[in-house]
Amino acid sequence: MTALFGDLEETLPEGAALFRNRLSLAEQRAILDDVEKIIAEAPLFRPQMPTGPTMINSLTNCGPLGWISDRRGYRYEPTHPATGRPWPPIPQAVLDCANSLTRQAGLGDYAPDACLVNRYEASGKLSLHRDYDEADFKWPIISFSFGNDAVFLLGGMKRQDPTASMTLHSGDILVLGGPSRLRYHGVRRIRPGTSPSEHAVLPEGGRINLTLRRAR
């Protein structure tokens, strides 16, 4: 199968791309320094799902809009649900990297308006889902991995479709765009002890993931 993006180590469905070791250790540490500042300004929280239970992973956001969930449903809001303050800006290094990838794919500048910061503990996981709360599916989802390895699942357009698994390492960037923009995906488990370096913001045995979206 083909991909919209080049420079890949793995064969993925059209529109999906995995950039191995796209970020050096120095670049990872610099971005994690920015994440530490984001969390200090916009504290992590565990959203409530519309069905009632609280999510297993904690999260926060940066950018003009932030993804939240509660009894009212999944949506994007301009302010933190606890502090009422606007979300911090997306780190420039993250924006520059994302724009480089979208320009390479012929999509032009990305200009994401939301960046979800997901914090996985060692026991963290993420059920199969697809990102469909955004207004325009032209723009890809771009995901940055930091910390311990994650066993990532990539499925089809229906929840019951078969899934394939791949390991996401710290410094990898995964893109889901084009025909793969609405594929179901998730995280089966985290592999503690696999992180290439330590950082104060990384949970013990866990992982941080930044997911860029164009929400509006």
N, C-alpha and C positions, 0 to 999 in steps of 0.2 A: 504494500500500500504506500501511497505517497504522502508527503507533508507539505504544508504551505511554507514551512520554515526550514532552513538548511542547517548544516553543521551539527548533525545528530549522530548519536551513537547507537540508537535503537530504531527499529521500524515500528512506527505507530500509525494509527488511523489518520486519514487526511484531516488536516487542521490541528492536529496535536503535535507537540514538539517538546523534547526533553533536552535541555542544554546541560550536559554534565560539567561540573566544576567551573561553572560560568563565573563565579565569584571567588577570588583568591581569599586566603585566610585573613589577610590584612583588610580586604574589602568587607568581609563578613564581620570582623570585629568593629569596623567603623560604623556599619549599618546597625549593629547591635547596640553600640553606644547611643545612636539616635533612637532606637527602640526603647532603651532605658529611660530616656528623657520623655518619650511619648507616654509611657506607662506612668511616670511620675505626674504628668499633667492630666492624663485621662486614665484613671485607675482601671485595672482589669475588673471584669464582672462576669458572672455566669448568667446568661439570659434564660428566661423561662420560655419554653416552647408553647405555642398556642394550645396544645393539648394538655398542658399543666406541668410536666416534669421539667426540672432544671437541666440545662446542658452539661455534659461531663467536662468540657473544656472551658477555660476562662478566656475572655477576649477583650479587646478594645479596638479602637479605630483611629485612623488619621486621614486627613483630607477634608474637603468641604462637607462630605456626607459620610455617615457611619451606619453600618448595618446593625440592626437590633432586632430583638424578638421578645414578645410578651403575649398576653392573652389576646391582644388586638391583632396579632399576626406578625409576619416577617415584613420588614420594610427598612428604608433608609431615612435617617433623621440628621439634622445639622448639629445637634447637641448631644452631649453625654447624658444618659438617662439618670445618673445619680448627681452629677455636679451641675448639670444644666449649662455647662460651658461649651463653646465650639470645640470641635476636635482639633488637635494639633496638625500642622501641615505634614504632608508626605515628604520623607527625606529626599533631598535632591538627587542623591546617588541612586536611589531606587527608581525615581522618575527617569533619570538619564539612561539607565540600563534598560528599562521597559521601552523607552522610545527607540533605542538602538535596535531592539528586536522587532518592533512593529514596522520600523522603516525598512528593515531587511526583508520583511514579508510583503512590502509594497503597500502597507496600510497608512503610511504617513505617521505624523506625531500622534501619540496615544492620548495624552491629556486625561488620565484617569481622575475621577472626582471622589473615589472612595478606596481605602486600603484597610482591609480587615487584618488585625493582628491576633492570630490564634496561638494560645499557649497550651501545649500538650504536656501533661505530667507523664511519668514513665508508663502509667497504665492508660494513657489517653488513646482515643480512637475517634472515628468520625463515620457515622452511618452513611450508606449510599444516598446521594442526593444530587440535584443539579441546580445550578445557579440561574434562576429565571425571574428574579425580582428587579432586573435591570430593564431600562426602557428600550435599548437598542442592542440587539445581539450581534451587530456588525463587529463590535469591539471584543477582543479576546479577554479571557481571564488569565492573568499572569501571576504565577505562584513562586515565591522565594522560600527555600528551606534553610533552616539554621539549627545546629545542635545534633541530636541523635538521629539515626536513620529512621525512616518511616516506611512501612510496607503500604504502598499506595495501590488502590484498586481503580481500574478504569473499565467502565461498562459501556452499554449501548444507550439507545434513546428511550428504552423502557427499563423500569426498575428490575424486571425479571430477566433481562438479557444477561448472557454470560459475562463474567468479568475477567480481566487479565491483571496480574499483579506485577509491580516493579518496585524497586527500592529507590527512594529519594534520599540522597546524601546531603549533608550540609554544603551549601554553595551551589546546589543544583537549582535550575529554574525550569519550571514546567509551564507550557502555554497550551490552553485549550481555546481554539478559535475556529472560524469557518464551520465546516460540517461537524466538527467535534465540540462546538461551543456549548451544546446542551446535552452532552453525554453525562450519564450518571457516573459519579466517582466518590471515593471515600478513603479512609485510612483504617486498615485492619488492625495494626498495632505499631508501637514504637519499639526500637531495639536499643535499650540502655547500654552504655559503655561503648558506643560507636562514634560519639562526637569527636571531631578532630581537635577541638580546643574548648576551654572553659570560658564562661563569661558570667558576670554577676546576674544578668537578666535571664539566663537560661535556667529552666527548672532542672533539678537533679534527675538525671536519667531521661529527661524530656526534650522537647523540641519547640521551636517557634517558627511559625509560618506567616508570611506576609502575602496577602492575596489582593492584587490590584483589580479594580473593576471600573467600568464607565457606567455609573448608575443612571444618570439622566442625560 
